[in-house]
Amino acid sequence: MNYRPEIDGLRCLAVLLVFVFHFEVFAIGKAGFVGVDVFYVISGFLISSIIWGQLEAGRFTLRGFYLRRFRRLAPALICVQLLLIGTSYLLLLPQEARDLAAQNVTAQAYIINLYLWRHVSYFGIRSDSVMLLHCWSLAIEEQFYLLYPLLLMLVHRYARRRLGWVLASLATASFLLNLVFVQRKPEATFYLLPTRAWELLLGALLPFVQPWFESRARARQLAAAVGVLLIVGALVFYHPGIAFPGTFDLLPTVGTAVLLLATAGEGSWVSLVLRRKPVVYIGTISYSMYLVHWPIKVLASYFLPSYTLGWRWASVGLALSLSVAVYHGVENPIRKGTFLAKPRRFVTLYAAGFASVVLLASSALATDGWRSRFGPEVLRLVDATLDRDESARVCEYRKGAWPSPSGPCHIGAAGVPATWAVVGDSHAWALEKAFSLFLEERHEGGMLAFAHACLPVLDLGNPSCLSFTADVVHFIEGDREIRNVVLVSIWRQPLEGIETSDGGFVEGRSALYLFVNQFGRMLRRLKDAGKNIYVWEPVPVARMNVPRTLARNLAFGMHLEVAADRAEHERLFKFMNDALISNRQLVRGIISPSSVMCPTSACMVEQDGSPLFFDNNHPAFSQAPFYAHIIEQQLRVMN
């Protein structure tokens, strides 16, 4: 297949979309992650064209194919991994180094997408702290390449004239799997090959229609316009309430496919842009850019309390500089064969690099992130990130399985009826022990119902959250023993945009207005059921992960500011204060943690030398007495 500079131009578009999204340098970057989907269509197109052409010429071998793939991907990846391992030993805390070690092993085996599927979740590892998170896309691509050549070889031998039908059937099956599971199993749909393969297969189908476009200039010009509009549409119309990939992913994938057809033959007007030398150059180094950019973003979040626009642009500059060095120093010389030209030498060095990554990562895993590097006080702070009640997770709402035959989780005094209901998101889970202590002191019982990331407000949130609030409210209304209801949340969701019951998504002032209305509706519904309503106000969210920042300050002699600013907290949550004021007649009492935790302009993040949070916002389990005292003190005054 002849070299087409426009394809590198499309790679430039893909990697810049990812950069804009991850570094947040422009507001339009909310859907920049679709750059990965652009890469997939390009990869499917190229690999099919190359393999099928070699099969037709009788020159294809699996050995040669896999050797070229490893020359293309492995050297730069190993280089970046070794740099990260060295960085982790010097700058990362034990848990961070251990997590990175697990990512290094699975990334090197190209199964990190499986690791992320099982470990990255709301209660697991946070995705924004996963240093090799972006390697999930490489894993899917390599898993596809492991199987795809074998398929083409079988089809070429036994059903050569039916290649198009075979690829179209597989692409359709994969796309339908994506549609079936994108709502039921969103993480699996996002991370696993069976629901992503259709994107690569879409590119694989393009050679069947490309000849028609090569001979029709008007069709190419129209395709160029359609392709650009589809990709722009993906950027403009995406919002966090959209299930992805789903049908929405047709915008960037079909857009890329159409642009590839628009650049066939003599090309189109878009070809003039994609062939520009700076654009092509960015495309040629796009793999190295993709590898280095995300670790830089994660490291910045560890050491910068405020990731300002200036720091984000500095991160972009650093990522570009490193990618140029990796490309010209490692990726290109080995890929082109100017270095380690002989296959045996390349395989030997690759094996050494593979072993180095695995052995170094294994040493970090075996020593719990090289824990001996730090003293006991640093380790005490580090371990505070695990200061949470794992057993209370069983209380989380599960659609179709709540309430269970034994009912919701009981809190407070044992053996007494539940007269209180604590309802909310993960903050209700984190405060389970605090409310239990409060109720035990009063010799009362209660129930806990929570669903992570779900506002305790009717008709707001994703389908699971809608079911949660509807089912829990119905349960409370039907239980005459429950007289008091406490609504608990981080209450931050309206600031970031919220989904509506009709599948829409609103943000900005519209989201705040909608929240105030629906919050009032929730209160009236519970009030009409004869319940006393109490509201836990937002906690003052810290600037960074509290235990890790305190440990980092102590370990490395740093002075990172972690405490929330009281004035900023009050400004952010003015909408919540307004909602409470406008519904004051419906609320029996308000529990305000900030009134205790923000005695000065800087809010508290520790009590008696121990962190008050296990991350930057969830109350720590061991601090339950502190939070229980706030609850008891403020409700006693009200009652």
SEVO-300867 format. One record per residue (C-alpha): x, y, z. Coordinates in steps of 0.001 Angstrom, whole numbers, padded with zeros to 6 digits, always signed. Example, Ala and Ser with C-alpha at 12.3 -4.5 7.8 and 13.67 -1.06 7.14 Angstrom:
+012300-004500+007800 +013670-001060+007140 
//
This chain:
+000000+000000+000000 +001371+003393-001024 +002016+006012+001653 -000805+008550+002022 +000219+011646+004021 -003463+012437+004660 -003644+009428+006960 -000937+010915+009154 -002950+014132+008983 -005951+012254+010374 -003710+010825+013100 -002789+014403+013944 -006475+015232+014312 -007001+012184+016540 -004134+012861+018920 -004915+016583+019187 -008510+015736+020123 -007177+013540+022915 -004765+016265+024050 -007503+018892+024152 -009753+016556+026121 -007214+015390+028684 -005404+018682+029216 -008656+020708+029082 -007105+023552+027130 -010293+024365+025206 -013934+024171+026289 -014838+022096+023226 -012723+019233+024506 -015481+017371+026396 -015637+014713+023680 -011987+014775+022709 -011699+011128+023781 -013292+010242+020419 -009778+010705+019043 -009253+007068+020047 -012160+006070+017807 -010560+007981+014941 -007375+005956+015513 -009338+002697+015463 -010934+003331+012074 -007568+004331+010594 -005907+001216+012042 -008606-001095+010713 -008320+000434+007257 -004535+000223+007092 -004127-003246+008541 -006763-004783+006268 -005325-003136+003170 -001799-004271+004018 -002585-007858+005076 -005016-008563+002241 -002628-007096-000313 +000165-009328+000982 -002114-012377+001006 -003070-011701-002609 +000601-011378-003534 +001515-014528-001580 +003899-012601+000679 +002074-012596+004015 +003534-014396+007042 +002396-014256+010648 +006008-014021+011775 +006636-010947+009655 +003344-009344+010650 +003857-009710+014397 +007490-008639+014136 +006392-005395+012445 +003700-004837+015077 +006150-005213+017941 +008662-002955+016199 +005886-000389+015878 +004546-000479+019441 +006864-002143+021936 +010055-000001+022002 +008350+003322+022740 +006014+001707+025277 +008898+000034+027120 +010846+003307+027111 +007915+005202+028670 +007307+002410+031191 +010928+002391+032361 +010828+006174+032764 +007672+005848+034846 +009124+003100+037025 +012121+005310+037793 +009793+008220+038529 +007638+006057+040781 +010648+005022+042879 +011735+008636+043330 +008438+010482+043652 +005466+008187+044237 +004056+006948+047498 +003760+003176+048115 +000153+002731+046974 +000761+004807+043869 +003923+002851+043013 +002150-000464+043618 -000829+000480+041445 +001507+001640+038673 +003406-001670+038900 +000201-003637+038298 -000584-001377+035345 +002913-001865+033932 +002622-005655+033957 -000828-005726+032379 +000067-003023+029840 +003152-004945+028774 +000994-008051+028288 -001609-005939+026416 -004397-006910+028804 -004625-003666+030761 -008141-003138+029435 -009187-006240+031412 -007429-004897+034517 -009155-001529+034193 -012538-003155+033623 -012206-005009+036912 -010439-002381+039051 -011374+001127+037922 -014718+002111+039382 -016244+004568+041797 -015169+002504+044786 -012023+001107+043175 -009044+002909+041710 -009992+006373+040476 -009473+006593+036720 -007813+010015+036936 -005003+008513+039046 -004276+005541+036757 -000951+006403+035134 -001385+003964+032213 -005127+004362+031817 -004735+005358+028176 -003116+002023+027323 -006534+000336+027333 -006903+001359+023695 -003549-000205+022769 -004595-003433+024470 -007821-003644+022459 -005946-002928+019248 -003338-005618+019913 -005991-008169+020908 -007686-007422+017594 -004402-007831+015724 -003785-011139+017448 -006952-012633+015949 -007596-010627+012790 -004721-011918+010609 -005797-015489+011343 -009330-014632+010247 -008103-013059+007005 -005920-016071+006284 -008873-018437+006736 -011173-016295+004605 -008531-015921+001890 -008137-019663+001736 -011733-020847+001987 -014056-017916+001180 -011996-015374-000704 -014936-013801-002539 -016959-013421+000642 -014504-011299+002611 -016792-008261+002590 -019750-010246+003892 -017660-011811+006644 -016286-008458+007827 -019686-006756+007591 -021323-009554+009597 -018689-009377+012345 -018886-005583+012465 -022670-005706+012762 -022534-008330+015524 -019982-006282+017480 -022013-003086+017060 -025185-004828+018254 -023336-006154+021326 -022302-002574+022016 -025934-001425+021835 -027183-004251+024045 -024641-003769+026842 -023799-000044+026791 -026501+000688+029387 -026358-002605+031304 -022574-003014+031482 -021042+000360+030543 -017526-000404+031826 -017333-003721+029981 -018715-002151+026802 -016135+000605+026939 -013073-001528+027744 -013556-004876+025993 -012799-005980+022434 -016122-007648+021501 -018002-004345+021852 -015244-002249+020276 -014145-004429+017352 -016750-002905+015017 -014779+000363+014943 -011711-001358+013511 -013872-003498+011222 -015550-000356+009884 -012142+000778+008691 -011490-002719+007322 -014561-002407+005071 -013399+000801+003398 -011208-000834+000693 -014395-002319-000805 -015877+001126-001546 -012688+003137-001995 -012347+002477-005783 -015767+004072-006367 -014636+007274-004626 -011255+007325-006380 -012982+007884-009725 -015547+010470-008544 -014223+013909-007594 -017617+015311-006552 -018259+012382-004255 -014891+012972-002557 -015621+016687-002055 -019018+015884-000541 -017497+013137+001632 -014953+015634+002972 -017719+017988+004103 -019786+015170+005624 -016783+013733+007478 -015835+017061+009009 -019440+017760+010047 -019785+014347+011720 -016617+014743+013792 -017493+018328+014718 -020950+017068+015647 -019391+014534+018016 -017545+017354+019763 -020494+019730+019920 -023328+017387+020829 -021672+015078+023338 -022611+015406+026986 -021811+013141+029970 -025343+011751+029972 -024741+009959+026658 -024012+006237+026912 -020733+005647+025106 -019850+004047+022700 -023517+003293+021873 -024963+004852+018751 -023223+008161+019450 -019886+006637+018461 -021152+006473+014883 -020444+010207+014602 -016634+010091+014948 -016187+006612+013423 -018323+007142+010326 -016887+010655+010078 -013352+009226+009995 -014347+006557+007483 -015837+009165+005172 -012745+011370+005485 -010530+008420+004529 -012640+007972+001405 -012517+011716+000727 -008695+011590+000643 -008530+008603-001736 -007118+009012-005243 -006535+012676-006030 -008155+013666-002746 -010429+016600-001916 -010294+020024-000306 -009714+018447+003104 -006635+016697+001706 -004960+020086+001286 -005199+020612+005042 -004229+017079+006060 -001142+017095+003771 +000394+020186+005388 +003855+019359+006714 +003249+020409+010354 +000025+018387+010394 +001696+015320+008898 +004583+015611+011351 +002264+015651+014356 +000612+012576+012868 +003916+010733+012541 +004759+011288+016215 +001163+010744+017386 +001886+007353+018980 +004673+008763+021139 +002477+011757+021959 -000324+009448+023038 +002000+007399+025249 +003552+010274+027181 +000669+012709+027603 -001521+010973+030191 +001226+010141+032743 +002175+013826+032674 -001439+014777+033429 -001605+012326+036357 +001729+013432+037824 +000593+017056+037616 -002534+016192+039623 -000297+014700+042345 +001824+017808+042759 -000335+020781+041710 -003190+021836+044039 -004610+024001+041258 -004221+022779+037680 -004546+026207+036090 -004664+026921+032370 -001015+027937+032467 +000005+024622+033999 -002148+022765+031466 -000409+024474+028563 +002950+023755+030220 +001928+020082+030376 +001114+020162+026660 +004564+021622+025941 +006308+019009+028075 +004328+016196+026437 +005252+017445+022962 +008939+017729+023884 +009072+014238+025377 +007194+012712+022464 +009639+014224+019965 +012524+012714+021959 +010884+009284+022216 +009941+009261+018542 +013320+010269+017149 +015380+008478+019801 +013499+005185+020091 +010325+004655+018071 +011366+005642+014553 +014929+004199+014449 +013729+000757+015584 +010580+000800+013488 +012457+001745+010314 +015263-000725+011020 +018060+001857+011171 +018700+000444+014652 +018416-003274+015466 +017711-004074+011839 +018231-007817+012262 +015135-009522+013699 +017171-011624+016142 +018798-008544+017681 +015476-006761+017949 +013796-009759+019592 +016687-010075+022047 +016491-006424+023068 +012698-006561+023204 +012878-009589+025512 +015349-007724+027732 +013097-004678+027872 +010040-006809+028586 +011859-008640+031378 +013131-005372+032864 +009642-003888+033056 +008122-007058+034512 +010902-007636+037050 +010976-004036+038272 +007197-003944+038478 +007175-007265+040304 +009628-005934+042856 +007257-003013+043518 +004338-005408+043905 +006300-007746+046186 +007366-004887+048478 +004010-003077+048451 +005356-000179+046416 +008861-000226+047910 +007341+000664+051275 +010676+000659+053099 +011565+003985+051444 +009417+005831+053991 +009201+006195+057751 +006287+005099+059958 +004564+008493+060100 +004477+008802+056311 +003154+005253+056044 +000454+005980+058626 -000775+008847+056491 -000540+006805+053303 -002610+004018+054845 -005320+006537+055708 -006445+006296+052067 -007873+002899+053072 -009711+004356+056065 -013201+003333+054908 -015771+000703+055774 -015654-001867+052990 -018343-003992+054651 -020940-001244+054205 -020723-001568+050424 -023286-004374+050609 -025831-001688+051498 -025600-000114+048046 -028780-000062+046000 -029024-002626+043219 -031786-002207+040703 -034128-005178+040805 -032568-006497+044028 -033632-003838+046537 -034930-004142+049061 -033565-007615+049688 -035638-010186+051617 -033928-009015+054797 -034626-005372+053977 -032146-002456+053694 -029110-002240+055949 -029843-001505+059593 -027809+001166+061388 -027865+002439+064943 -028997+000489+067995 -029565-003215+067399 -032916-004819+068005 -034989-001645+067708 -037198-000592+064761 -035743+001719+062140 -037250+005128+062736 -034586+006952+060700 -033630+006608+057037 -030268+007857+055751 -030512+008235+051972 -027902+009498+049547 -024839+008913+047404 -021427+007563+048442 -021246+010173+051189 -024132+008396+052901 -022010+005216+052716 -018923+006991+054080 -020970+008431+056981 -022700+005139+057824 -020682+004668+061037 -021167+008298+062093 -024944+008047+061807 -024853+004671+063566 -023003+006201+066512 -025449+009097+066610 -028443+006730+066683 -026853+004351+069188 -026400+007255+071585 -030131+007937+071275 -031024+004209+071493 -032696+004464+068081 -032401+002486+064877 -032274+003421+061229 -031797+002202+057670 -029157+003102+055098 -029855+003350+051356 -027245+004732+048986 -026179+004622+045364 -022864+006086+044284 -022996+009329+042295 -026798+009514+042698 -028413+012628+044091 -031150+011818+046632 -033553+013822+044475 -036418+012541+042338 -036110+012339+038550 -032481+013436+038265 -029569+011300+037133 -028961+008262+034968 -031523+005419+034703 -030022+003621+037699 -030268+006778+039829 -033862+007323+038729 -034722+003820+039909 -032829+004357+043157 -034702+007470+044242 -038082+006162+043077 -037697+002813+044863 -036306+004280+048078 -038971+006986+048336 -041682+004379+047715 -040169+002174+050440 -040004+005037+052956 -043559+006120+052191 -044779+002610+052881 -042917+002192+056171 -044844+003853+058984 -042025+003219+061484 -039693+005587+059617 -040390+009090+060870 -037106+010859+060059 -035251+011030+056742 -031724+012418+056297 -030680+013326+052747 -026893+013052+052349 -024785+013903+049318 -021716+015678+048094 -024325+017885+046338 -021789+018726+043632 -023540+017067+040690 -025551+020151+039615 -022306+022098+039231 -021059+019552+036687 -024339+019013+034837 -027096+016492+035471 -029158+014041+033479 -032916+014391+033356 -035602+011732+033461 -036227+012054+029709 -032590+011241+028888 -031504+014833+028404 -028580+016621+029996 -028511+020132+031405 -025660+022193+032789 -024862+025686+033974 -027696+027798+035354 -030280+025462+033862 -028916+022586+035928 -028975+024633+039124 -032534+025815+038447 -033676+022263+037691 -032019+020966+040855 -033736+023558+043057 -037132+022601+041593 -036606+018848+041907 -035088+019180+045373 -038235+020990+046503 -040364+018283+044915 -038439+015590+046808 -038921+017421+050093 -042661+017904+049508 -043084+014234+048632 -041464+013129+051898 -043262+015830+053894 -046625+014713+052506 -045770+011202+053724 -045487+012589+057233 -041691+012438+057506 -039353+014823+059281 -036638+015806+056806 -033029+016620+057628 -030369+017621+055117 -026631+017023+055394 -024978+019976+053701 -021879+019624+051460 -018555+018913+053139 -015745+021361+052286 -014001+019399+049517 -010202+019502+049789 -008049+020592+046862 -006224+017275+046648 -006292+013780+048129 -005801+014598+051811 -003883+011557+053169 -001580+011371+050161 -000862+015091+050088 -000086+015177+053804 +002166+012129+053343 +003857+013710+050314 +004481+016953+052212 +006089+015020+055050 +008060+012607+052873 +009491+015111+050406 +009547+018317+052470 +006874+019885+050306 +004249+022457+051233 +001304+021587+049008 -001838+023380+050170 -004685+020920+050489 -007365+022609+052623 -010501+023983+051020 -011049+027724+051107 -014192+028612+053080 -015158+031533+050824 -014760+029375+047716 -016818+026601+049311 -019621+029036+050110 -019516+030472+046591 -019668+027041+044943 -022583+025817+047018 -024622+028997+047107 -027200+027179+044980 -027623+024593+047754 -028040+027282+050362 -030644+028985+048147 -032487+025677+047719 -032625+025185+051484 -033784+028750+052123 -036564+028523+049537 -037756+025248+051103 -037135+026098+054767 -040709+025236+055755 -040235+021667+054531 -036935+020958+056305 -036899+020040+060001 -033149+020476+060374 -029844+021097+058582 -026516+019495+059451 -023706+021794+058348 -020251+020164+058516 -018617+023304+057123 -019806+025358+060122 -017521+023200+062280 -014794+022345+059777 -014215+025885+058519 -013555+027976+061655 -011159+030184+059664 -010663+030960+055991 -009056+027501+055560 -011178+024444+056321 -010004+021513+058433 -008525+018439+056727 -007235+016605+059821 -008171+016086+063447 -005567+015197+066061 -003055+014439+063304 -005361+012085+061369 -006996+012952+058037 -010699+013721+058098 -011089+012309+054559 -009799+009136+052910 -009581+010994+049589 -010411+014647+049014 -014091+014559+049988 -015294+011275+051570 -015299+011265+055397 -012779+008800+056875 -014191+005806+058743 -011995+006269+061824 -013267+009842+062130 -016859+008680+062601 -016940+010009+066222 -015954+013474+064939 -018757+013509+062360 -021237+011890+064789 -020559+014741+067201 -021394+017264+064476 -024668+015432+063762 -025640+015107+067418 -024677+018665+068312 -026560+020319+065478 -029696+018153+065649 -029871+018555+069435 -029879+022325+069043 -032647+022132+066412 -034808+019738+068383 
//
